[in-house]
Amino acid sequence: MNDDQKMLRDALIGRLATKDGDAAWAELGRADVLWLCVPTALGGLGLCVADATPVMEALGEYCLPTPFLENSIIAVRLLTAARSAEGDRLLCSLTASGGHIAVAGLDSGLWGDLRAESLGGNWTISGTARLVLDTDKASALLVIAPNAGLPALFLLPGDAGSERHHYATIDGRKASDVRFDQEPATLLIADASEIVEVVTDEAIACLAVEAAALMARLVRDTVDYAKQRQQFGQPIAKFQVVQHRLVDMNIQARRAAAIASRAMAALAESGSERARVVSAAKVTVAQAGRSIGQQAVQLHGGMGMTMELTIGRYFKRLTVIEGEFGNADRHLQRYAATLAA
């Protein structure tokens, strides 16, 4: 991270210190970082995904549930890759007046019965898109649905769908299962295989950065608690076994930060090298996050999972990140495949 990025991260951490999810989203808008990946010709800053590192670190510092990743990284990158008149108009509108784009189907594991169909050149979407985040605020909906076995990218209105089942995720996000019944859709990319793989890797790298910031915060908070918690007439931080566990947590957090930084840098490299490093990051972050989260809860005792402390909320967010865009086993297989190739 260069000096400018460090300054942005510190400024965002200062701005977001007392904000919740909605207020944090508004603050990101005032900081002009929501459209950092939008081309300058369409009203954005024209930066690359790696330049979002300070934002992901700031969000991880406070474990803030915002649609930044889905809206400002995933949706923007998909629309930019489409290079369509409809997509460009949408990005121009959003950068000018604000708004939110929801994304469905990026993870093929959530496709289920989702499918695209064409009749006379007119496209429709049918089936259920599962675990679509923040649909209640969406002004547009991007759907990646299978067409002849290949992922195709479609644009729909934000209120599309014949039925929606809303629910909360364990990390405080709002999600929906959206049912489509031959919903009219605009085709943006007929074969989106390549861009879907690239954007998925970019999303995983961003999540790795956020997760590393979450872990660093868990380590700091646990160390502070161990210095204050008294047992047998002294702080538990003086017990050698506790010191060993705190050191182990710190080592795991540093490993996660290092591989997250490497994953961001790898986004500019070739497909196989990018895939190898990103999958390595996903596995490392999943393992380190679970270890640190469990240790933090255990060292806090029963208080660790109460609403009074933030420890449980951070651990829940790390648990969600562990499963997003494939678990550790799936990425171990992908890592092995890249080495074999």
C-alpha positions in Angstrom: 0.0 0.0 0.0 1.5 3.4 -1.0 1.3 6.6 1.0 -1.8 7.9 -0.8 -3.7 4.7 0.0 -2.6 4.8 3.6 -3.8 8.4 3.9 -7.2 7.4 2.3 -7.5 4.4 4.7 -6.8 6.5 7.8 -9.2 9.2 6.6 -12.0 6.7 6.0 -11.3 5.0 9.4 -11.7 8.4 11.0 -14.9 9.1 9.1 -16.5 5.7 9.7 -15.7 5.5 13.4 -19.2 6.2 14.7 -21.3 5.1 11.7 -23.6 2.1 11.2 -24.3 0.4 7.9 -26.6 3.0 6.2 -24.6 5.9 7.6 -21.3 4.3 6.5 -22.7 3.9 3.0 -23.6 7.6 2.9 -20.2 8.5 4.2 -18.5 6.5 1.5 -20.5 8.5 -1.0 -19.4 11.8 0.5 -15.8 10.5 0.3 -16.2 9.9 -3.4 -15.0 6.3 -3.3 -18.2 4.5 -4.5 -17.4 4.9 -8.2 -13.6 4.6 -8.1 -13.6 1.8 -10.6 -16.0 3.5 -13.1 -14.2 4.8 -16.2 -13.6 8.6 -16.2 -15.6 9.0 -19.4 -18.6 7.7 -17.4 -18.1 10.0 -14.4 -15.9 7.8 -12.2 -12.3 7.9 -11.1 -11.0 5.3 -13.5 -9.0 3.4 -10.9 -8.3 -0.4 -10.7 -9.7 -2.8 -8.1 -6.5 -2.8 -6.1 -7.1 0.9 -5.4 -10.1 -0.2 -3.3 -7.8 -1.7 -0.7 -8.1 1.3 1.7 -11.9 1.1 1.5 -12.0 -2.6 2.3 -9.5 -2.2 5.2 -11.7 0.6 6.7 -14.8 -1.5 6.4 -13.1 -4.4 8.0 -11.8 -2.3 10.8 -15.4 -1.6 12.0 -17.1 -4.7 10.5 -19.5 -2.5 8.6 -22.2 -4.2 6.5 -22.4 -2.2 3.3 -23.0 -3.1 -0.4 -19.6 -1.6 -1.4 -18.2 -4.8 -2.8 -21.3 -5.9 -4.7 -22.2 -2.4 -6.0 -18.9 -0.6 -6.5 -16.6 -3.5 -7.5 -18.6 -6.4 -8.8 -21.5 -4.6 -10.6 -19.2 -1.8 -11.9 -16.7 -4.2 -13.3 -19.4 -6.3 -15.0 -21.0 -3.3 -16.5 -17.7 -1.9 -17.7 -16.8 -5.2 -19.3 -20.2 -5.3 -21.1 -19.4 -2.1 -23.0 -23.1 -1.7 -23.8 -25.2 1.4 -24.3 -27.6 0.3 -21.5 -24.7 -0.4 -19.1 -23.0 2.9 -19.8 -26.2 4.8 -19.3 -26.7 3.1 -16.0 -23.2 3.9 -14.8 -23.5 7.5 -15.9 -26.8 7.8 -14.0 -25.4 6.3 -10.9 -22.3 8.4 -10.8 -24.4 11.5 -11.3 -27.2 10.9 -8.9 -26.3 7.9 -6.8 -28.1 4.6 -6.5 -27.4 0.9 -6.0 -27.0 -2.1 -8.2 -27.7 -5.6 -6.9 -26.0 -8.7 -8.3 -27.4 -12.2 -8.6 -25.8 -15.4 -9.8 -22.1 -14.6 -9.7 -21.5 -17.7 -7.8 -22.7 -20.6 -10.0 -23.2 -22.7 -6.8 -26.3 -20.5 -6.2 -27.9 -20.9 -9.6 -30.3 -23.7 -8.7 -33.0 -23.7 -11.3 -32.1 -20.2 -12.6 -32.0 -20.1 -16.4 -32.1 -17.7 -19.4 -34.3 -18.3 -22.4 -34.5 -16.6 -25.8 -37.6 -16.4 -28.0 -37.4 -14.4 -31.2 -34.5 -12.4 -29.9 -36.2 -11.4 -26.7 -34.6 -12.7 -23.5 -36.3 -13.8 -20.3 -35.1 -15.1 -16.9 -36.8 -17.8 -15.0 -36.1 -19.6 -11.8 -34.9 -18.4 -8.4 -31.8 -16.3 -7.7 -30.7 -17.1 -4.2 -28.9 -15.0 -1.6 -29.1 -11.7 -3.5 -27.9 -8.9 -1.2 -29.6 -5.6 -0.7 -32.3 -5.9 -3.2 -34.5 -3.5 -1.3 -32.3 -0.6 -2.3 -31.5 -1.6 -5.8 -32.3 0.7 -8.8 -31.0 -2.1 -11.1 -30.4 -5.8 -11.0 -27.6 -7.7 -12.7 -28.3 -11.4 -13.2 -25.7 -14.0 -14.3 -27.7 -17.0 -15.5 -26.8 -20.1 -17.5 -27.5 -20.1 -21.2 -26.5 -23.3 -23.1 -24.2 -24.1 -20.2 -22.4 -20.8 -20.3 -22.9 -17.8 -17.9 -24.7 -14.9 -19.6 -25.0 -11.4 -18.1 -28.4 -9.7 -18.0 -29.7 -6.3 -16.9 -33.1 -6.0 -15.2 -35.0 -3.3 -13.3 -34.3 -3.1 -9.6 -37.8 -4.3 -8.7 -37.8 -7.3 -11.1 -39.1 -10.6 -10.0 -42.5 -12.1 -9.3 -41.8 -13.0 -5.7 -39.1 -12.2 -3.1 -38.3 -13.9 0.2 -36.3 -11.6 2.4 -34.1 -12.6 5.4 -31.1 -11.5 7.4 -27.7 -13.1 7.1 -25.7 -13.9 10.3 -23.4 -10.9 9.6 -26.2 -8.4 9.6 -26.8 -8.1 5.8 -30.2 -8.1 4.1 -30.6 -10.9 1.5 -33.4 -12.1 -0.7 -34.3 -15.1 -2.8 -35.8 -13.6 -6.0 -38.2 -15.6 -8.1 -38.4 -14.9 -11.8 -41.2 -16.1 -14.0 -40.2 -15.4 -17.6 -39.0 -11.9 -16.6 -38.0 -9.8 -19.6 -34.2 -9.0 -19.5 -31.6 -7.2 -21.5 -28.7 -9.3 -22.6 -25.3 -7.6 -22.0 -22.8 -10.4 -22.5 -23.8 -13.7 -24.2 -20.7 -15.6 -22.9 -19.5 -14.0 -19.7 -17.2 -16.9 -18.7 -14.0 -14.9 -18.7 -15.2 -11.7 -17.0 -17.1 -13.7 -14.4 -13.9 -15.6 -13.4 -11.9 -12.3 -13.3 -14.5 -10.4 -11.3 -14.9 -13.4 -8.9 -11.2 -13.3 -8.3 -11.3 -9.6 -7.7 -14.1 -10.0 -5.2 -12.2 -12.7 -3.4 -9.1 -10.5 -3.2 -11.2 -7.7 -1.8 -12.8 -10.0 0.8 -9.3 -11.2 1.8 -8.3 -7.6 2.5 -11.4 -7.0 4.6 -10.9 -10.3 6.4 -7.3 -9.4 7.3 -8.5 -6.1 8.8 -11.2 -7.9 10.8 -8.5 -10.3 12.1 -6.2 -7.5 13.1 -9.0 -5.8 15.0 -9.8 -9.1 16.8 -6.2 -9.5 17.8 -6.0 -6.0 19.2 -9.2 -6.2 21.1 -8.3 -9.6 22.5 -4.9 -8.3 23.7 -6.5 -5.3 25.3 -9.1 -7.5 27.1 -6.4 -10.0 28.3 -4.5 -7.0 29.9 -7.7 -6.0 31.8 -9.2 -9.3 32.7 -8.1 -10.3 36.2 -7.7 -13.9 37.4 -5.9 -15.1 40.5 -5.0 -11.6 41.3 -3.3 -10.6 38.0 -4.2 -9.9 34.3 -4.6 -13.1 32.3 -2.2 -11.6 29.8 0.6 -12.5 32.2 -0.1 -16.2 31.9 2.3 -17.9 29.5 -0.3 -20.1 27.9 -2.5 -17.0 27.1 0.6 -15.2 25.7 1.3 -18.1 23.4 -2.3 -18.0 22.1 -2.1 -14.3 21.5 1.2 -14.7 19.6 -0.4 -17.4 17.5 -3.4 -15.1 16.7 -1.0 -12.3 15.7 1.0 -14.6 13.4 -2.2 -15.8 11.7 -3.4 -12.2 11.2 -0.1 -11.2 9.7 -0.2 -14.2 7.3 -3.7 -13.2 6.2 -2.6 -9.5 5.6 0.4 -10.6 3.6 -1.5 -13.0 1.3 -4.3 -10.5 0.9 -1.8 -7.9 -0.3 -0.3 -10.4 -2.7 -3.8 -11.4 -4.0 -4.5 -7.7 -4.8 -1.2 -7.5 -6.7 -1.9 -10.7 -8.6 -5.1 -9.2 -10.1 -2.8 -7.6 -12.7 -1.2 -10.9 -13.6 -2.1 -13.7 -16.0 -5.1 -15.8 -15.5 -3.4 -18.9 -14.1 -1.1 -16.9 -11.8 -4.0 -14.8 -10.6 -6.1 -17.9 -10.0 -3.3 -19.6 -8.1 -2.6 -16.7 -5.8 -6.3 -15.8 -5.2 -7.2 -19.3 -4.3 -4.2 -19.5 -1.9 -5.4 -16.3 -0.3 -8.9 -17.7 0.1 -7.6 -20.8 1.8 -5.3 -18.9 4.1 -7.9 -16.4 5.1 -10.5 -19.1 5.7 -8.2 -21.0 8.0 -6.7 -18.0 9.8 -10.1 -16.4 10.2 -11.6 -19.4 11.9 -8.6 -19.9 14.1 -8.4 -16.2 15.3 -12.2 -16.0 15.7 -12.4 -19.1 17.9 -9.4 -18.0 20.0 -10.8 -14.5 20.5 -14.2 -15.9 21.6 -12.5 -18.4 24.0 -10.2 -15.9 25.6 -13.1 -13.5 26.1 -15.1 -16.4 27.7 -18.9 -16.3 27.6 -18.8 -12.6 26.9 -17.3 -13.3 23.5 -20.6 -14.2 21.9 -22.8 -11.6 23.5 -24.2 -8.5 21.8 -22.4 -6.4 24.4 -19.0 -7.0 22.7 -18.2 -6.8 19.0 -16.1 -10.0 19.1 -19.0 -12.2 18.0 -20.0 -9.9 15.2 -16.5 -9.9 13.8 -16.3 -13.7 14.0 -19.7 -14.1 12.2 -18.5 -11.8 9.4 -15.3 -13.9 9.1 -17.5 -17.1 9.0 -19.5 -15.6 6.1 -16.4 -14.6 4.2 -15.1 -18.1 4.6 -17.9 -19.5 2.5 -18.3 -16.7 -0.1 -17.3 -17.6 -3.7 -16.3 -21.1 -2.7 -15.0 -22.6 0.6 -11.4 -23.6 1.4 -11.8 -27.1 0.0 -13.0 -25.8 -3.4 -10.1 -23.4 -3.6 -7.5 -26.0 -2.6 -8.7 -28.0 -5.6 -8.4 -25.0 -7.8 -5.0 -24.3 -6.5 -3.9 -27.8 -7.3 -5.4 -27.6 -10.7 -3.4 -24.4 -11.5 -0.2 -26.1 -10.4 -1.0 -29.2 -12.6 -1.6 -26.9 -15.6 
